[in-house]
Amino acid sequence: VQLQASGGGLVQAGGSLRLSCTASGDIFSINAMGWYRQAPGKQRELVAAITSGGSTNYADSVKGRFTIFRDYAKNTVYLQMNSLKSEDTAVYYCNADIEHWVGREDCWGQGTQVTVSS
């Protein structure tokens, strides 16, 4: 299984970006999908997650600014990021809990850089 993330870039504070991440390969079903981020010198942290049923949760720091949603038919998860702040600068990683025909796998994408200039 591969997770291909895209959509990162350089944006000014107050701007918006949309990240996307598509899962492909041997997939029977996908449980939760989510986005994590890691800033230089910091631990990776959960930004937002969405279950197969559509329930969402967000880090307190992004509530009201970020929205996570899925296209179930395309095995894709999105992160709409509005009102970006310099502290949102990080490498963003997508994650998916994937059921194969013979097991279950916790998959990670390659990371996409988001840089917010103040």
DOLUMTOR-295347 format. One record per residue: y, z, x of N, C-alpha, C in turn. Coordinates in steps of 0.05 Angstrom, whole numbers, plus 5000, padded with zeros to 4 digits. Example, Ala and Ser with C-alpha at 12.3 -4.5 7.8 and 13.67 -1.06 7.14 Angstrom:
residues 2
+------+------+------+-------+-------+-------+------+------+------+
! n_c2 ! n_c3 ! n_c1 ! ca_c2 ! ca_c3 ! ca_c1 ! c_c2 ! c_c3 ! c_c1 !
+------+------+------+-------+-------+-------+------+------+------+
! 4886 ! 5156 ! 5264 !  4910 !  5156 !  5246 ! 4934 ! 5156 ! 5264 !
! 4955 ! 5142 ! 5257 !  4979 !  5143 !  5273 ! 5001 ! 5157 ! 5258 !
+------+------+------+-------+-------+-------+------+------+------+
END
This chain:
residues 118
+------+------+------+-------+-------+-------+------+------+------+
! n_c2 ! n_c3 ! n_c1 ! ca_c2 ! ca_c3 ! ca_c1 ! c_c2 ! c_c3 ! c_c1 !
+------+------+------+-------+-------+-------+------+------+------+
! 4976 ! 5000 ! 5017 !  5000 !  5000 !  5000 ! 5025 ! 5000 ! 5018 !
! 5044 ! 4984 ! 5009 !  5070 !  4983 !  5023 ! 5093 ! 4991 ! 5004 !
! 5112 ! 5006 ! 5015 !  5137 !  5011 !  5000 ! 5159 ! 4997 ! 5016 !
! 5172 ! 4979 ! 5003 !  5194 !  4964 !  5015 ! 5220 ! 4972 ! 5003 !
! 5237 ! 4985 ! 5020 !  5263 !  4995 !  5010 ! 5285 ! 4976 ! 5019 !
! 5306 ! 4975 ! 5003 !  5329 !  4959 !  5010 ! 5354 ! 4970 ! 4996 !
! 5377 ! 4960 ! 5004 !  5402 !  4967 !  4990 ! 5421 ! 4986 ! 5005 !
! 5412 ! 4995 ! 5028 !  5430 !  5012 !  5043 ! 5453 ! 4996 ! 5055 !
! 5472 ! 5011 ! 5067 !  5494 !  4997 !  5080 ! 5517 ! 5016 ! 5085 !
! 5540 ! 5004 ! 5091 !  5564 !  5019 !  5097 ! 5583 ! 5017 ! 5073 !
! 5593 ! 5040 ! 5064 !  5611 !  5040 !  5041 ! 5632 ! 5062 ! 5046 !
! 5655 ! 5058 ! 5034 !  5676 !  5078 !  5036 ! 5671 ! 5101 ! 5016 !
! 5682 ! 5124 ! 5023 !  5679 !  5147 !  5005 ! 5690 ! 5140 ! 4978 !
! 5675 ! 5148 ! 4957 !  5682 !  5142 !  4930 ! 5669 ! 5117 ! 4919 !
! 5657 ! 5102 ! 4937 !  5643 !  5077 !  4930 ! 5615 ! 5082 ! 4919 !
! 5601 ! 5059 ! 4914 !  5575 !  5060 !  4903 ! 5556 ! 5042 ! 4918 !
! 5530 ! 5050 ! 4917 !  5509 !  5034 !  4927 ! 5484 ! 5037 ! 4909 !
! 5467 ! 5018 ! 4908 !  5442 !  5020 !  4894 ! 5419 ! 5014 ! 4913 !
! 5401 ! 5033 ! 4916 !  5377 !  5029 !  4932 ! 5354 ! 5021 ! 4914 !
! 5336 ! 5005 ! 4924 !  5312 !  4998 !  4910 ! 5288 ! 5000 ! 4928 !
! 5265 ! 5005 ! 4916 !  5241 !  5008 !  4931 ! 5218 ! 4998 ! 4914 !
! 5203 ! 4979 ! 4925 !  5181 !  4966 !  4910 ! 5154 ! 4972 ! 4924 !
! 5135 ! 4981 ! 4908 !  5108 !  4986 !  4918 ! 5091 ! 4962 ! 4913 !
! 5075 ! 4955 ! 4933 !  5057 !  4932 !  4931 ! 5031 ! 4938 ! 4944 !
! 5010 ! 4924 ! 4936 !  4984 !  4928 !  4948 ! 4964 ! 4938 ! 4928 !
! 4944 ! 4953 ! 4938 !  4922 !  4963 !  4922 ! 4932 ! 4987 ! 4905 !
! 4941 ! 4981 ! 4881 !  4953 !  5002 !  4864 ! 4939 ! 5002 ! 4837 !
! 4928 ! 5025 ! 4830 !  4917 !  5028 !  4803 ! 4939 ! 5039 ! 4784 !
! 4953 ! 5060 ! 4794 !  4976 !  5070 !  4779 ! 4994 ! 5086 ! 4799 !
! 5018 ! 5090 ! 4790 !  5037 !  5106 !  4806 ! 5046 ! 5130 ! 4791 !
! 5043 ! 5153 ! 4803 !  5052 !  5178 !  4790 ! 5082 ! 5181 ! 4796 !
! 5090 ! 5201 ! 4809 !  5119 !  5205 !  4815 ! 5128 ! 5186 ! 4837 !
! 5154 ! 5179 ! 4835 !  5167 !  5164 !  4856 ! 5193 ! 5179 ! 4861 !
! 5202 ! 5177 ! 4886 !  5226 !  5192 !  4893 ! 5241 ! 5181 ! 4917 !
! 5264 ! 5193 ! 4921 !  5280 !  5186 !  4945 ! 5286 ! 5212 ! 4960 !
! 5283 ! 5210 ! 4986 !  5289 !  5232 !  5004 ! 5310 ! 5221 ! 5024 !
! 5323 ! 5239 ! 5038 !  5342 !  5231 !  5058 ! 5341 ! 5250 ! 5082 !
! 5348 ! 5239 ! 5105 !  5349 !  5255 !  5129 ! 5374 ! 5248 ! 5145 !
! 5391 ! 5267 ! 5148 !  5415 !  5263 !  5164 ! 5409 ! 5272 ! 5193 !
! 5425 ! 5262 ! 5212 !  5420 !  5270 !  5240 ! 5420 ! 5300 ! 5244 !
! 5399 ! 5310 ! 5257 !  5398 !  5339 !  5262 ! 5390 ! 5356 ! 5239 !
! 5383 ! 5343 ! 5217 !  5375 !  5359 !  5193 ! 5347 ! 5351 ! 5184 !
! 5336 ! 5369 ! 5168 !  5309 !  5363 !  5157 ! 5311 ! 5343 ! 5134 !
! 5289 ! 5330 ! 5130 !  5287 !  5311 !  5107 ! 5288 ! 5328 ! 5081 !
! 5304 ! 5318 ! 5062 !  5307 !  5333 !  5037 ! 5303 ! 5314 ! 5013 !
! 5294 ! 5326 ! 4991 !  5291 !  5311 !  4967 ! 5318 ! 5305 ! 4955 !
! 5323 ! 5280 ! 4947 !  5347 !  5273 !  4934 ! 5343 ! 5271 ! 4904 !
! 5322 ! 5256 ! 4896 !  5316 !  5253 !  4867 ! 5288 ! 5244 ! 4864 !
! 5276 ! 5251 ! 4842 !  5248 !  5242 !  4836 ! 5246 ! 5236 ! 4807 !
! 5226 ! 5219 ! 4800 !  5221 !  5212 !  4772 ! 5191 ! 5210 ! 4768 !
! 5181 ! 5222 ! 4747 !  5152 !  5222 !  4742 ! 5144 ! 5196 ! 4728 !
! 5119 ! 5193 ! 4724 !  5109 !  5170 !  4709 ! 5118 ! 5170 ! 4680 !
! 5124 ! 5194 ! 4670 !  5134 !  5197 !  4643 ! 5164 ! 5194 ! 4640 !
! 5178 ! 5192 ! 4663 !  5207 !  5188 !  4662 ! 5223 ! 5213 ! 4666 !
! 5210 ! 5236 ! 4670 !  5225 !  5261 !  4676 ! 5237 ! 5259 ! 4704 !
! 5261 ! 5269 ! 4706 !  5275 !  5267 !  4731 ! 5284 ! 5294 ! 4741 !
! 5288 ! 5296 ! 4767 !  5301 !  5320 !  4779 ! 5317 ! 5311 ! 4803 !
! 5339 ! 5326 ! 4808 !  5358 !  5318 !  4828 ! 5365 ! 5342 ! 4845 !
! 5372 ! 5336 ! 4870 !  5384 !  5357 !  4887 ! 5411 ! 5365 ! 4875 !
! 5418 ! 5390 ! 4877 !  5443 !  5399 !  4866 ! 5467 ! 5383 ! 4877 !
! 5465 ! 5375 ! 4902 !  5487 !  5362 !  4915 ! 5493 ! 5334 ! 4904 !
! 5474 ! 5323 ! 4889 !  5478 !  5295 !  4879 ! 5479 ! 5294 ! 4848 !
! 5474 ! 5316 ! 4835 !  5475 !  5316 !  4806 ! 5502 ! 5306 ! 4795 !
! 5500 ! 5289 ! 4776 !  5524 !  5277 !  4764 ! 5535 ! 5253 ! 4779 !
! 5524 ! 5248 ! 4803 !  5534 !  5225 !  4818 ! 5512 ! 5204 ! 4822 !
! 5487 ! 5213 ! 4825 !  5464 !  5195 !  4830 ! 5447 ! 5194 ! 4805 !
! 5435 ! 5170 ! 4802 !  5416 !  5167 !  4780 ! 5391 ! 5152 ! 4790 !
! 5368 ! 5164 ! 4785 !  5343 !  5151 !  4792 ! 5330 ! 5139 ! 4767 !
! 5319 ! 5115 ! 4770 !  5305 !  5103 !  4748 ! 5284 ! 5084 ! 4758 !
! 5266 ! 5076 ! 4741 !  5243 !  5060 !  4749 ! 5240 ! 5035 ! 4731 !
! 5230 ! 5014 ! 4744 !  5220 !  4991 !  4729 ! 5189 ! 4992 ! 4732 !
! 5176 ! 5002 ! 4711 !  5147 !  5007 !  4714 ! 5132 ! 4981 ! 4717 !
! 5141 ! 4960 ! 4705 !  5127 !  4934 !  4707 ! 5128 ! 4923 ! 4735 !
! 5149 ! 4929 ! 4750 !  5153 !  4919 !  4777 ! 5146 ! 4939 ! 4798 !
! 5136 ! 4962 ! 4791 !  5129 !  4983 !  4810 ! 5153 ! 4989 ! 4829 !
! 5176 ! 4990 ! 4817 !  5201 !  4994 !  4832 ! 5217 ! 5018 ! 4823 !
! 5228 ! 5032 ! 4842 !  5245 !  5055 !  4836 ! 5273 ! 5049 ! 4848 !
! 5293 ! 5057 ! 4833 !  5320 !  5052 !  4841 ! 5335 ! 5079 ! 4844 !
! 5356 ! 5079 ! 4861 !  5373 !  5101 !  4863 ! 5402 ! 5091 ! 4862 !
! 5415 ! 5095 ! 4839 !  5443 !  5088 !  4837 ! 5460 ! 5111 ! 4847 !
! 5476 ! 5105 ! 4867 !  5492 !  5126 !  4880 ! 5522 ! 5119 ! 4875 !
! 5535 ! 5137 ! 4861 !  5564 !  5133 !  4855 ! 5579 ! 5156 ! 4868 !
! 5605 ! 5152 ! 4870 !  5623 !  5173 !  4881 ! 5612 ! 5184 ! 4907 !
! 5605 ! 5165 ! 4925 !  5593 !  5173 !  4950 ! 5612 ! 5189 ! 4968 !
! 5600 ! 5208 ! 4982 !  5615 !  5225 !  5000 ! 5604 ! 5222 ! 5028 !
! 5620 ! 5230 ! 5048 !  5612 !  5227 !  5075 ! 5586 ! 5243 ! 5081 !
! 5583 ! 5265 ! 5066 !  5558 !  5281 !  5070 ! 5533 ! 5268 ! 5059 !
! 5536 ! 5245 ! 5045 !  5513 !  5230 !  5035 ! 5502 ! 5212 ! 5057 !
! 5516 ! 5210 ! 5079 !  5507 !  5193 !  5101 ! 5480 ! 5203 ! 5112 !
! 5461 ! 5185 ! 5112 !  5434 !  5192 !  5121 ! 5416 ! 5168 ! 5120 !
! 5392 ! 5171 ! 5130 !  5371 !  5151 !  5125 ! 5356 ! 5159 ! 5100 !
! 5354 ! 5141 ! 5081 !  5342 !  5146 !  5055 ! 5313 ! 5134 ! 5056 !
! 5294 ! 5150 ! 5047 !  5266 !  5142 !  5046 ! 5256 ! 5143 ! 5018 !
! 5241 ! 5123 ! 5010 !  5228 !  5125 !  4984 ! 5200 ! 5135 ! 4988 !
! 5190 ! 5147 ! 4967 !  5164 !  5160 !  4967 ! 5150 ! 5155 ! 4941 !
! 5124 ! 5151 ! 4942 !  5109 !  5146 !  4917 ! 5081 ! 5159 ! 4919 !
! 5073 ! 5171 ! 4897 !  5047 !  5183 !  4895 ! 5029 ! 5162 ! 4880 !
! 5012 ! 5149 ! 4896 !  4998 !  5126 !  4885 ! 4968 ! 5131 ! 4882 !
! 4958 ! 5122 ! 4859 !  4930 !  5123 !  4854 ! 4917 ! 5096 ! 4861 !
! 4898 ! 5097 ! 4880 !  4882 !  5073 !  4885 ! 4858 ! 5074 ! 4867 !
! 4842 ! 5053 ! 4869 !  4817 !  5053 !  4854 ! 4798 ! 5074 ! 4864 !
! 4800 ! 5082 ! 4889 !  4781 !  5101 !  4901 ! 4794 ! 5126 ! 4911 !
! 4819 ! 5131 ! 4906 !  4832 !  5155 !  4916 ! 4862 ! 5156 ! 4910 !
! 4875 ! 5174 ! 4923 !  4903 !  5179 !  4918 ! 4918 ! 5180 ! 4945 !
! 4942 ! 5169 ! 4946 !  4956 !  5167 !  4971 ! 4986 ! 5174 ! 4968 !
! 4997 ! 5189 ! 4986 !  5025 !  5195 !  4987 ! 5038 ! 5175 ! 5006 !
! 5054 ! 5157 ! 4995 !  5064 !  5134 !  5011 ! 5094 ! 5137 ! 5016 !
! 5102 ! 5127 ! 5040 !  5130 !  5128 !  5047 ! 5140 ! 5100 ! 5055 !
! 5165 ! 5094 ! 5048 !  5178 !  5070 !  5056 ! 5189 ! 5073 ! 5084 !
! 5201 ! 5051 ! 5094 !  5210 !  5051 !  5122 ! 5237 ! 5063 ! 5126 !
! 5252 ! 5070 ! 5105 !  5278 !  5082 !  5109 ! 5300 ! 5061 ! 5109 !
! 5322 ! 5068 ! 5096 !  5345 !  5050 !  5096 ! 5370 ! 5067 ! 5100 !
! 5387 ! 5058 ! 5118 !  5410 !  5073 !  5127 ! 5433 ! 5071 ! 5106 !
! 5444 ! 5093 ! 5099 !  5468 !  5095 !  5082 ! 5489 ! 5109 ! 5098 !
! 5512 ! 5095 ! 5102 !  5534 !  5107 !  5117 ! 5559 ! 5106 ! 5100 !
! 5571 ! 5130 ! 5096 !  5595 !  5132 !  5079 ! 5618 ! 5140 ! 5097 !
! 5637 ! 5123 ! 5098 !  5661 !  5128 !  5115 ! 5682 ! 5142 ! 5099 !
! 5695 ! 5162 ! 5112 !  5716 !  5177 !  5098 ! 5743 ! 5166 ! 5103 !
+------+------+------+-------+-------+-------+------+------+------+
END
